[in-house]
Amino acid sequence: MVVNENACLLAKRGALESIASELA
């Protein structure tokens, strides 16, 4: 469970960072 939660958080962070880099 913990691993899945961490994976979801990392995926969300990666998505936000990719979007931010595209906007920048």
Summary of the structure (lengths in Angstrom):
residues: 24
radius of gyration: 10.6
end to end distance: 34.5
largest distance: 34.5
contacts: 41
relative contact order: 0.15
helix: 92%
strand: 0%
